[in-house]
Amino acid sequence: MKKSNWIILAVLTVAAGFFLWLWYYLGFNFVDDPFDLVLAIVWWGVVAALVMGIHTAEKKRQQRVRTVYVSDGATFNSEKGLMRFEGTKPMQEVVASILENLKYDFTREDFPERDEFDAKFFIRTKEFDVEKADEAQAEEAPQPADSAEKPEPKKWTGEVVVVDTKEERPFETPEELATILASLDQKAA
């Protein structure tokens, strides 16, 4: 969860504790003895439902942000917008670099017109995790930016959806994704 969501959870938890304490401090438990316990349970249930709702909505939003549309020589992502690239770099590396640099903020680019960008397929990523280099090792032996190796994705799951046929091809590893992308390139050629 994002930092702001944790802050909201902390405020709601403190408020719940404060209201329960206030209920007993003001003596309402002597008037409506079983009601105070029911009210506390309902309030904690509301707090738990809000936390679960926020968490679920954030996960769905992040998955939508991780979707990358691909056409010949260009990609589109709702956060990064339309990006053109050279055909020499493998598509998997292009998409991985886009996903690695996402900030998951609330900026959103409009989908380009069809004459400007005609998507052939899109990659809907459920989970993406790259192996980061140890910062201590990087400080000891700094390398020039040109020779630095890009970190490889260690976990990448999702599906590739072909726009024309609506065919969905799930993948569980970066290697499976590479196989799917290679088969799509062969069909296009």
N, C-alpha and C positions, 0 to 999 in steps of 0.2 A: 504494500500500500504506500501511497505517497505520504510525505511528511504532513501535509495539511489534513489528510484523513486521520492520521494518528492524533493530531491535535484535537480534532473534532471528537474522536473517541474519548480522549482524556477529559475534555470539558464535560461531555455527557456523563461519564463515570463519576466525576467529582460532583456534578449537579445531582445525580441520583443519590449518592451518599449524603449530600447536604440536605436534600428534601426528606430523606428517611430520618436523619437526625432531627430536623426541624419538626417533623411529625411527632416524634417522641418528646422533644423539648417543650412544645406547646401543649402537650397533654392530650392530643387527639386520640391516642391509643386507649385512654380511659373511656372515651365516648363511643367510639366505633372500634372495638377491640379486634374483631377478625378482619375488618376492612383495611386496616393499615398494612397487614401482611399481604393481602390480595393486591392492594395498590402498589406495593413495592415490587411484587412479582411481575405485575403487568408493566410497570415502568422498566424493569430490567429486560423484559421481553421486547419492549419497544426499542430499547437501546441496542439489543442484540440484533433485531431485525434491521435496524438502520445500518449497523456496521456490515452485516451480510449483504444488504442491498447496495451499499456504496462499493464494497469490495467486488461484487459481481459486475456491477456497471463499469467499474474501472478496468477489470479484466477484459470485458467485451470491447471497450473503447481501445485499449492497447492492441488487441488482436486486429481491429479494423485499421489502426495506424500502421501495423506491420504488413499490411497487404501491399504488394508491389505489382503493378501492371507492366507488362513487357510487350514491346513491339520491335520492329526492325530498327535498331540503332537508337532506341530511346526507352526510358522507363518513367513511370509515374507513381508517386507515393503521395498520399494526402498531406503529409507533413513537409516533404522535401519539394513537391511539385514535379514539373516535367524536367527530366534530365536527359541530355543527349550524351552519347558515349561512342568511343571508337570500337569497331568490331573486333579488335585484337584481344581484348580482355575477355576471359570466359564469363558467361552470364552469371554463374553462381558467385563469382567474386564481386561482380557489380552489385548484385542484390545483397550479398553479405555486408559490403561496405555501407550500403544504404541503411540496413537494419542496425548495424553496429553504431552508427552515428545518430540514431533517432533520440530525441529528447523527450518525447511523449508530452509535449506541451499542447496547448489548445489552439495553436495556429492551424489553419486548414486551407489548403489550396483547392481551387475549383478544378474539376475534371476538364481536361482540354477538349476542344471540339474534335469531331471525328476526322475532319480533313487535316488537322494538325497532328493528331495522335490516334492511331488505329491499333488498339491492343489485340495481340494474338492470343495471349494467355496471361494469367495472373497467378502469383504465388501467395497463398494465404498461410501465413506462418502462425502456428499456435505457440511454439516455444523456440526461443533462440538464445543461445549462450555461447560466448566466445571465451577461449582460454587466454587470459591476460598474462602478460609477462610479469615476473616479479619485479617490483619497483627497485628493490635493493640491487638486483643484478643489473638493471638498466643504468643505475647511477654509477656503479663500479666500472662498467665498460660501455660508455656511450658510443653509439654507432651513428654514422651519418644517416640522414633521413632517406637517402636513396637506397642504401643497402639494408635498411630495416625490413624484416619479414613481417607480413601482415599476419595477425593471429588467425588461426583456423577455427571455424566453428566446431565446438565439441558436442553441442546438442542443437539439433535443428529438426523440428517436426512440423508437419502441416500438410498442405495439399496443393497441387498444381491443377488449375482449372483452365481448360481450353475454351476460349470464348465462343468459337463457331459451333462446336459440337456439345458444349456444356459437360464434357467429360471431366471427371474428377479423378486425379491420381494421387493417393495419399503417399507420404514418405515419412519415415521415422528417423533417418540418419542423413547427414550431408552426402554420403555416397549414393544413397537411393535418389536423392534430388538430382545429383549429377547425372545419373543414368536416365532419369526422366527428361531432363533438359537436353541430353544428347539425342534421345529418340525424337524429341520435338524438332531439333535442328536438322536431323536426317529427313524428316517428313517435309520440312520447309525447303530443303535443297532439291 
